Amino acid sequence: MAATQIEEQVSLKLLLNKKTNKVILAEAGKDFVDVLFSFLTMPLGTIARLVQRSDMGPVGVGCLSSLYGSVTNLCECLLTVTCKEMLLWPRNTSEEYCRSLKLNIDDTEPSKHFLCMNFPKCSHDLLSTFKNERCNCGNLLSRSVSVKSDKVYDGFVNDVATFIVTDDLVVIPNGMDTSFSVLQKCGVKSLSSVQEMTVNVTKKKVLDLLKCSLLSKSTLTDLFLVKKPLFNKSSFSPFIVENSSTIQIKVKLIIRKSDGKVLFAEGEEDFVDFLFSFLTFPLGGVVRMLGGYSSIGSVDGLYNSIVGLNENKYLIAKEVKNRLVDPGLAPQFKLSMQMFPINEQASQYYCYYPRRYTESIHYNQFFIANGNRSYDKNIVTSKVLKFVDLKSSGGSLKGYAKGPAMFVATDDLVVERMSPTSGVSLLNRLKTPLNDVEEKVVTIGIKEGLNILKASLTSRSALTNGLSHLLLLPEVMEQKWYC
């Protein structure tokens, strides 16, 4: 009889306010804090996939689920199979760190790497994380190659470090007066009103934790006591930024005159590329682009506490802090027409093989490493590799959607291919008469783009809220939190 597999879990001590039935703080070690920090490295597409598995019911995170679902429904409109893979299973640039966690919930397959079938005879020295891309020599990049590293990954924070985590996920290094300071800030006057509670956190609970962190400012209370997220229902606050990007997108908005709501927008493939690119952005990168004030649940508290953390004292390496507060896109994921101020994670790979390449081909003795291994006496020859540009019909990858084509996106970012009857069908579905509709053509620049991104993660009215400054509304619409 097979042995029963023991489920991994992390113990957590909570301090509760008996009067308010709320979590005041949690005393946490490395394993739990590593989990929290890992959320910031996850691309939004991964988060959209994971929160659907939460036991807390079908409530979505803003418009994320509908945007992710649109990719699945529009597969035939995407340029390549690679585009589908990029959006539904985006890569995490800190995947090795996350895979080393005691409670890792990211089920994305580890990145694979491929060389030209004619390597090392091929002089282009190209590398791809997607199989069967085309090398500049005409052959396919389909020769699988292993990655070797001397680095040992062990999460993000030091083994011996302990922390206080507040209800809204502010992480504070533990000290003699830290707990008392948090108790005072929470209005606790007598220790008789404080109760201790120990809980065990499993992977299932981490999925719920992720969902609560994105929806609520009382994450720990909602997770351990209420058992469901209590939504942060604040009004949308636009992000103020100058329109500095040279990339601009024109769309036609269909607006309901009676309440100023954007019912849907019509745009070309560049509009779809703009929206779908959200799914490739790591959460920490989104918060960084929004200046640390994203209004996404408890995420800002988590993010800004890392910004203020002494990396030399509490993190396993200095570069880890940058991975958390300014994570980039995975290699090959940046569009050539990217509007947003986010870059690919810098990676320099070298390929190693014996000088007698016929033997290495036969025995598949190639391997690559992220860094120079000239110190290795067993290595004879090395080549510096560069990632191949993903190709579309126009050369480098400008976007994901086939064109020329027209698409419609609803206020909650359900994206569909436009047809002659799309507008009528949507108006009927939204029960809006023709005499209550007006059209407006607007231009989306970086200011509008960042506000749509922010609104898509904090409301169900991404277009109405994100473009409110262009709509001349008497007031910004109240956010809608329910699917």
C-alpha positions in Angstrom: 0.0 0.0 0.0 1.4 3.4 -1.0 2.4 5.7 1.8 0.1 8.7 2.2 1.9 11.9 1.1 2.0 14.5 3.9 0.8 17.9 2.8 3.3 20.7 3.3 2.2 23.4 5.7 3.5 26.4 7.6 2.6 27.3 11.1 1.6 30.9 11.9 0.8 32.6 15.2 -2.0 35.2 15.1 -2.9 37.9 17.6 -6.6 38.6 17.5 -8.6 41.5 18.9 -11.4 39.8 20.7 -13.6 42.9 20.8 -13.6 43.5 17.0 -12.9 39.9 15.9 -10.0 41.0 13.7 -6.5 39.9 13.2 -4.1 42.4 14.6 -0.9 40.8 13.4 0.8 37.5 12.6 4.2 36.4 13.8 5.9 34.9 10.7 9.1 33.3 9.7 10.8 32.8 6.4 8.4 30.3 4.8 5.3 32.5 5.1 7.0 35.8 4.2 8.6 34.1 1.2 5.0 33.2 0.0 3.9 36.8 0.4 6.9 38.2 -1.5 6.4 35.6 -4.3 3.0 37.2 -5.2 4.8 40.3 -6.5 6.9 38.2 -9.0 3.8 36.5 -10.6 2.5 37.7 -14.0 -1.1 38.8 -14.0 -2.0 36.0 -16.4 -0.7 33.5 -13.8 -2.7 35.2 -11.0 -5.8 35.1 -13.2 -5.4 31.4 -13.6 -4.6 30.7 -9.9 -7.4 32.7 -8.3 -10.0 30.7 -10.2 -9.0 27.7 -8.0 -9.6 29.5 -4.8 -12.1 27.9 -2.4 -13.6 31.4 -1.7 -16.1 31.3 -4.6 -16.3 32.8 -8.1 -15.7 36.5 -7.3 -13.1 37.8 -9.7 -10.2 40.2 -9.3 -11.4 43.3 -11.2 -11.5 42.5 -14.9 -8.6 40.1 -14.8 -10.7 36.9 -15.2 -12.7 38.2 -18.2 -9.5 39.4 -19.9 -7.8 36.1 -19.4 -10.9 34.2 -20.6 -11.0 36.4 -23.8 -7.6 35.0 -24.8 -9.0 31.5 -24.7 -12.0 32.5 -26.7 -10.0 34.3 -29.3 -7.3 31.7 -30.0 -8.1 31.7 -33.7 -7.4 35.4 -33.8 -3.9 35.2 -32.4 -0.9 35.3 -34.7 0.8 32.2 -33.4 0.5 29.3 -30.9 3.4 31.0 -29.1 1.2 34.1 -28.5 -1.4 31.9 -26.8 1.3 30.3 -24.6 2.7 33.7 -23.7 -0.7 35.1 -22.5 -2.2 32.0 -20.8 1.1 30.7 -19.3 3.3 33.8 -18.9 6.8 33.3 -17.5 8.0 34.4 -14.1 11.5 35.9 -14.1 12.0 34.6 -10.5 10.7 31.1 -11.2 13.7 29.4 -9.7 13.2 31.4 -6.4 9.5 30.5 -6.4 10.0 26.8 -7.1 12.3 26.6 -4.0 9.5 27.8 -1.7 8.0 25.4 0.8 4.5 26.5 -0.4 4.8 27.3 -4.1 1.4 27.7 -5.8 2.6 28.6 -9.3 2.0 25.6 -11.5 3.6 27.1 -14.6 5.9 24.7 -16.3 9.6 25.5 -15.8 11.1 27.4 -18.7 12.7 25.3 -21.4 15.4 26.5 -23.8 16.0 25.6 -27.5 18.9 26.1 -29.9 19.0 25.9 -33.7 18.9 22.4 -35.1 22.1 23.3 -37.0 23.9 24.5 -33.9 26.9 24.9 -33.5 27.5 25.2 -37.2 24.9 27.9 -37.3 26.6 31.3 -36.9 23.6 33.2 -35.5 23.9 31.7 -32.0 20.2 32.2 -31.2 18.3 30.9 -28.1 14.5 30.7 -27.5 12.3 29.7 -24.6 9.7 28.7 -27.1 10.1 25.6 -29.3 10.1 25.7 -33.1 10.7 29.4 -33.5 12.6 30.1 -36.7 16.3 30.8 -36.6 17.8 33.4 -39.0 19.4 30.6 -40.9 16.0 29.1 -41.7 16.2 26.1 -39.4 13.9 25.6 -36.4 15.0 26.4 -32.8 14.0 23.0 -31.5 17.2 21.4 -30.1 16.5 21.2 -26.3 19.3 22.3 -24.1 19.7 22.1 -20.4 20.6 25.0 -18.1 23.3 24.5 -15.5 23.7 26.8 -12.5 25.9 26.8 -9.4 23.4 29.0 -7.6 21.3 27.5 -4.8 17.9 29.0 -4.6 16.2 29.3 -1.2 13.3 31.7 -1.4 13.7 35.5 -0.8 14.4 36.1 2.9 17.1 35.0 5.3 16.5 31.8 7.2 16.8 33.3 10.7 14.8 36.4 10.0 11.3 36.8 11.7 8.7 39.3 10.9 5.4 40.9 12.0 2.7 40.9 9.3 -0.2 43.3 9.8 -3.7 42.6 8.7 -3.1 44.6 5.5 0.1 42.7 4.8 2.7 45.3 5.9 5.8 43.2 6.7 8.0 44.6 9.5 11.2 43.0 10.9 10.5 41.6 14.3 11.9 43.6 17.2 11.3 44.0 20.9 8.9 46.9 20.5 7.4 46.0 17.1 4.4 44.0 18.4 3.5 46.7 21.0 3.7 49.4 18.4 1.3 47.6 16.1 -1.1 46.9 19.0 -1.1 50.6 20.0 -1.8 51.6 16.4 -4.7 49.2 16.2 -6.2 50.8 19.3 -5.6 47.9 21.7 -5.5 49.4 25.3 -5.6 46.2 27.3 -3.8 42.9 26.6 -6.9 41.1 28.1 -8.6 41.9 24.8 -5.9 40.1 22.8 -6.1 36.4 22.0 -3.5 34.1 20.5 -4.4 31.7 17.7 -2.1 29.3 15.8 -3.1 28.3 12.3 -1.5 26.0 9.7 -1.2 27.4 6.2 -1.4 24.9 3.3 -1.1 25.5 -0.5 -4.9 25.7 -0.7 -4.9 28.4 1.9 -2.2 30.2 0.0 -4.5 30.4 -3.0 -7.1 32.0 -0.8 -4.4 34.3 0.6 -3.5 35.5 -2.9 -7.2 36.2 -3.7 -7.7 38.1 -0.4 -4.6 40.1 -0.8 -5.9 41.4 -4.2 -9.3 42.3 -3.0 -9.2 43.3 0.7 -7.4 45.6 3.1 -8.0 43.2 5.9 -6.4 40.1 4.3 -5.6 38.1 7.4 -8.9 38.6 9.0 -10.8 37.7 5.9 -8.6 34.6 5.3 -8.6 33.1 8.8 -11.8 34.5 10.5 -14.3 35.6 7.9 -13.3 32.9 5.3 -14.1 35.2 2.4 -12.7 38.5 1.1 -14.4 41.7 2.2 -14.0 44.0 -0.8 -12.3 47.3 -0.6 -15.1 49.5 -2.1 -13.3 52.9 -2.4 -13.9 55.1 -5.4 -11.4 54.9 -8.2 -8.5 57.4 -7.9 -6.9 58.1 -11.3 -3.1 57.8 -11.5 -1.5 61.1 -12.4 1.2 60.9 -15.0 2.3 62.9 -18.1 1.7 61.5 -21.5 5.3 60.8 -22.5 5.0 57.7 -24.6 5.1 58.1 -28.4 2.9 55.1 -28.8 -0.8 56.0 -29.0 -3.9 54.0 -29.8 -7.2 55.3 -31.2 -10.4 53.7 -30.2 -14.1 54.5 -30.5 -16.1 54.5 -27.3 -19.8 53.7 -27.1 -21.1 55.6 -24.1 -24.5 55.5 -22.4 -25.6 59.1 -22.1 -27.9 58.5 -19.1 -25.0 57.6 -16.7 -21.8 58.2 -18.6 -20.8 54.5 -18.6 -18.6 53.2 -21.4 -20.6 50.2 -22.7 -17.8 49.0 -25.0 -14.9 50.2 -27.2 -14.1 49.5 -30.8 -10.5 49.2 -31.9 -8.0 47.6 -34.2 -5.5 44.8 -33.3 -3.2 47.3 -31.5 -6.0 47.9 -28.9 -6.2 44.1 -28.3 -2.4 43.8 -28.0 -2.4 46.7 -25.5 -5.1 45.0 -23.3 -3.7 41.4 -23.6 -0.2 42.6 -22.7 -1.5 43.2 -19.1 -1.4 39.4 -18.6 2.4 39.3 -19.1 3.1 42.0 -16.4 4.4 40.9 -13.0 2.3 42.2 -10.1 5.3 44.0 -8.6 6.0 45.7 -11.9 2.4 47.0 -12.1 2.7 48.5 -8.6 6.0 50.0 -9.5 4.6 51.6 -12.7 1.7 53.0 -10.5 4.2 54.6 -8.1 3.5 52.2 -5.3 -0.2 53.3 -5.1 -2.1 50.7 -7.1 -5.1 50.5 -4.7 -5.0 46.7 -5.3 -6.3 45.2 -2.0 -3.4 44.9 0.5 -0.7 44.8 -2.2 0.5 48.3 -1.8 1.3 47.7 1.9 3.2 44.6 1.0 5.1 46.3 -1.8 6.1 49.4 0.1 7.3 47.4 3.1 9.8 45.6 0.8 10.9 49.0 -0.6 11.8 50.1 3.0 13.4 46.7 3.9 17.1 46.5 4.6 18.1 44.0 1.8 21.6 43.3 3.3 20.0 42.3 6.6 16.8 40.5 5.8 17.0 39.2 2.1 19.2 36.4 0.9 20.9 38.7 -1.7 20.8 42.4 -2.7 19.5 41.6 -6.2 16.5 39.9 -4.7 15.0 43.2 -3.7 15.1 44.5 -7.3 13.3 41.2 -8.4 10.5 42.0 -5.9 10.0 45.8 -6.3 11.0 46.1 -10.0 10.4 42.8 -11.7 10.7 42.8 -15.4 9.2 40.8 -18.2 10.6 37.5 -19.1 13.0 37.3 -22.0 11.2 37.5 -25.4 8.0 38.9 -23.8 8.4 42.6 -24.5 6.5 43.8 -27.6 8.3 46.0 -30.0 5.4 48.5 -29.7 5.2 48.4 -25.9 3.6 51.5 -24.4 4.3 50.8 -20.8 7.6 51.6 -19.0 8.6 48.0 -18.2 11.6 46.2 -19.6 12.7 42.6 -20.0 14.8 41.0 -17.3 18.4 41.2 -18.4 19.9 37.7 -19.1 23.2 36.7 -20.6 23.4 33.1 -21.6 26.5 31.2 -22.7 26.5 27.8 -24.5 29.2 25.3 -23.7 30.2 22.2 -25.6 33.3 20.2 -26.5 35.4 21.5 -29.4 34.7 18.3 -31.4 31.1 19.4 -32.0 30.2 16.2 -33.9 30.5 14.3 -30.6 28.5 16.9 -28.8 25.7 16.7 -31.3 25.6 12.9 -31.1 25.6 12.8 -27.4 23.7 16.0 -26.9 26.4 17.4 -24.7 25.4 21.1 -25.0 24.4 23.0 -22.0 23.8 26.7 -21.3 24.5 28.8 -18.2 23.4 32.3 -17.2 26.9 33.6 -16.8 30.5 32.9 -17.9 32.0 29.6 -16.7 35.5 30.2 -17.9 36.7 28.9 -14.5 35.5 25.4 -15.4 38.5 23.5 -16.7 36.2 20.8 -18.2 34.8 23.3 -20.6 36.5 23.7 -24.0 34.5 26.2 -26.0 31.7 28.6 -25.3 29.5 30.9 -27.3 27.5 34.0 -26.2 23.8 33.5 -27.1 21.1 36.0 -27.8 17.4 35.5 -27.6 15.7 35.3 -31.0 13.1 38.0 -31.7 9.7 36.3 -31.8 8.3 36.7 -35.3 5.0 37.9 -36.6 3.8 38.6 -40.1 5.5 42.0 -39.8 8.9 41.0 -38.6 9.5 41.4 -34.8 6.6 40.7 -32.5 4.6 43.9 -32.5 1.5 42.2 -30.9 -0.6 39.1 -30.5 -3.7 39.6 -32.6 -4.0 39.0 -36.4 -4.8 42.0 -38.5 -6.1 43.9 -40.1 -9.2 43.3 -37.9 -11.6 45.1 -35.6 -12.4 44.1 -32.1 -14.7 45.2 -29.3 -13.9 45.3 -25.6 -16.6 45.7 -23.0 -16.2 47.8 -19.9 -15.1 44.7 -17.9 -12.7 43.8 -20.7 -14.4 40.9 -22.4 -12.7 41.1 -25.8 -14.4 39.8 -28.9 -13.9 39.9 -32.7 -16.1 42.5 -34.2 -18.9 41.5 -36.5 -21.6 43.5 -38.3 -24.0 42.7 -35.5 -21.7 43.1 -32.5 -22.8 46.5 -31.5 -26.5 45.7 -31.7 -26.0 42.5 -29.8 -24.1 44.2 -27.0 -26.7 47.0 -26.7 -29.5 44.5 -26.4 -27.5 42.5 -23.8 -26.9 45.7 -21.8 -30.6 46.8 -22.3 -29.6 50.2 -23.7 -31.8 51.9 -26.3 -30.1 53.6 -29.3 -31.3 57.0 -28.3 -29.3 56.7 -25.0 -26.0 56.1 -26.8 -23.3 58.4 -28.1 -19.9 57.7 -29.8 -16.6 59.3 -28.9 -13.2 58.7 -30.5 -10.3 59.0 -28.0 -6.6 58.4 -28.0 -5.0 56.1 -25.4 -1.5 57.2 -24.4 0.6 56.2 -21.3 -1.7 58.2 -18.9 -4.8 56.5 -20.2 -3.0 53.1 -20.4 -1.9 53.1 -16.8 -5.3 54.2 -15.6 -7.0 51.4 -17.6 -4.5 48.9 -16.1 -5.2 50.2 -12.6 -8.9 50.2 -13.1 -8.8 46.7 -14.6 -7.4 45.3 -11.3 -9.5 47.3 -8.9 -13.0 47.5 -10.6 -15.3 46.0 -13.1 -15.4 49.2 -15.1 -11.9 49.4 -16.5 -12.8 51.7 -19.5 -15.2 54.0 -17.7 -12.9 54.5 -14.7 -9.6 54.4 -16.7 -10.8 57.0 -19.2 -13.0 59.1 -16.9 -10.9 62.2 -17.5 -11.7 62.0 -21.2 -15.5 61.4 -20.7 -16.4 64.7 -19.1 -18.4 62.9 -16.5 -19.9 64.9 -13.6 -18.2 62.4 -11.2 -16.2 59.2 -11.4 -18.5 56.2 -11.3 -18.5 54.1 -8.1 -16.6 50.9 -8.6 -18.4 47.7 -9.2 -16.9 44.7 -7.4 -19.2 41.9 -8.2 -18.9 39.6 -11.2 
